[in-house]
Amino acid sequence: MKPSPTYLDYAATTPVDPDAARAMSECLTSEGDFGNPSSTHLYGRAAAARIAQARAQVAALVGADAREIVFTSGATESNNLAILGAARNSAGGGRHLISARTEHKSVLDPFRRLEKEGFSVSWLTPAGGGRIDPQAFAAALRPDTVLAALMYANNETGVIEDVAAIGALCRERGVAFHCDCAQAVGKVPLALHDLPIDFAAFTAHKLYGPKGIGALYVREGARGLLQPLIYGGGQERNLRPGTLATHQIVGFGVACEVAARELPVEGPRIERLRKRLWQQLEALGGTHLNGGAAPRVPGILNVSFEGVHGEALVGALSGLAISTGSACSSESPEPSYVLRALGRNTQLAQSSLRFSLGRPTGESDVDRAAAEVAEALTRLRALSPARAPEADEVAAPLVSGEAGGPGADTWVRFHLLIAGDIVKEARFQAFACPHTMQVAAWLCGALRGRRRQGLIPGTPDAWAQEHHVPPEKLGRLLVVEDALRACLTHWSEALEYGDR
Ligand SMILES: *Cc1c(COP(=O)(O)O)cnc(C)c1O
C-alpha cells in the first residue's frame, strides 16, 4: 500500500484537536448537554453554561471580552456580516469603501456586491515589500468613506499587514474598520483591545476546531454600526439569530484554549520548520520566496519555481497534499492576483506552491516534502528542457518557432530538424499545463516524416478530442498551433533566402 501523502495544507484546514472532539461529543446525545441553550430548564441552562465557557475561551485567545464575540458559521459569514452589515447600515452617511485586491474571496465578493448596490470601492494593491502601504491607504480615504477592510494575515503568502497603522487612520477619520483574522488567530499573539479594530473575523477549522463555526468580534460600542444579515430569535444580540450550535461552539472554545496554551512554543517551532523547508527548496535553484520581505505568520511558505507549471508540479507531487496558488481549471483560470501584486510575472505566479505547516508537522515531514519537490523538479525540468538542441548536436538544419512568449500563461517552442522538404526530428520546449505538454509531446512524434506542405497534423479541436483535453483549455492548444505556424513561416523564409 502507498503511504498516505504528507499533509502540508494546514492553511486550508486543520484536523480537530482530540480534546475539542471529545468536548463536542459531550453535547450531542441524551447523556450529554444536548438542550437548547435558549431554554430556561436544567437542560437548556447546562448547554448555555457550556456556551458561556466557550465564548470566554474564544475571547481570551484574541484579547477581547466574551460579550464582544458573536458566533457565526465561519469566517465567510463573519466577513459578510461585518462588511454588508456596516456598509448598508451607514449608507446614509456615505457610500465609499476601501479594501485590497489581495483579500480572501469572502471579503472581495461582499464588496463587489456592494458595488452593485451603488457603493464605490477603492481597491488597494500591495507596495513592493508585499504589504498595503499605510500612506496609500491614507490617500484613498475620502470624506464619504464609511468602512475599510484589510486582512491581518494573507492566506496565500502569510504576509502580515500593518493593521495597527491602518486602523489608526480609520479611527482618526471615524471610518469603521474590519479585519479578517482567519489566518492569524492562534498563529500569532492577538490582542484586539490594543488594536484600532471594530470588527474581526475568525474561523474554528483553521485552528484545530470543527468546520462550520466561527465568530465575529464586534468591539464594545461598535454594535450600533451593524445591521444583521438574517432575522429570527434574537440570539447573539440580534446580530446572528438562530439556535446556537452547542457542540460546534464548544469544540471551537476548547480549540482556542489549546491554541492559547501552545502558541508560545508552537509559533517558534513552526517558524523553525518553515525556515528549514525554505533552506532546502532554495538550494534547488530557480526558486523564489513570495512575500519574503514582509513579516509573515510562522506556518505559510509560498514559493515560485522557474520553468515548471504549478499544475504539472502539483500533479507530480503525489506524496504531498499541498495547494497551488493558481489552479489550471475553469474555476480559476487566472494566476494568483496576490502573487502578481507582489511583482511576479504570470509564469512565476502560475508556478507557485503554498506549503502550510501545522501542529502535527515535524522535521521528517518537511524533509520528505523537500526531497519530493527536488525529485519532481528534476523530472519536469528535464521534460521541458530549458535549452534548445545545440547546432553541432544535429547534422540537419534546424527550424524553430514559438508562441505564447515568456511570462505568459502558456509558452511553446518547437524545433524541427529538417532534411530537404521533410521533418527528420521534432522537439519542443514549453511552459505549460500537463495537457498542453502531452499534446506537444504527441505532436513531436506525429511531425516526424511529414512534409512542409501539410506540416500541421489536424486541428486543435481534433487534438483536444484525441487527448481528452477539457474544452476550457482549448485556448492553450491554439498557442501550440501558433508555434507550429511560426515554424512554417521560418521554414519558408529559410528556403526563400537560400539558407543552404
Ligand atoms: C479560510 C479563510 C476564510 C473563510 O473561512 P471559512 O470559515 O472557511 O468560511 C476567510 N478568510 C481567510 C483569510 C481564510 O483563510
The ligand as an ORCA input file, in Angstrom:
! r2SCAN-3c Opt
* xyz 0 1
  C     -10.336     30.192      5.393
  C     -10.462     31.656      5.321
  C     -11.707     32.285      5.277
  C     -13.008     31.513      5.219
  O     -13.269     30.823      6.384
  P     -14.462     29.733      6.442
  O     -14.669     29.518      7.879
  O     -13.939     28.541      5.739
  O     -15.646     30.345      5.783
  C     -11.733     33.663      5.235
  N     -10.611     34.384      5.216
  C      -9.390     33.832      5.252
  C      -8.174     34.688      5.243
  C      -9.277     32.444      5.296
  O      -8.059     31.895      5.298
*
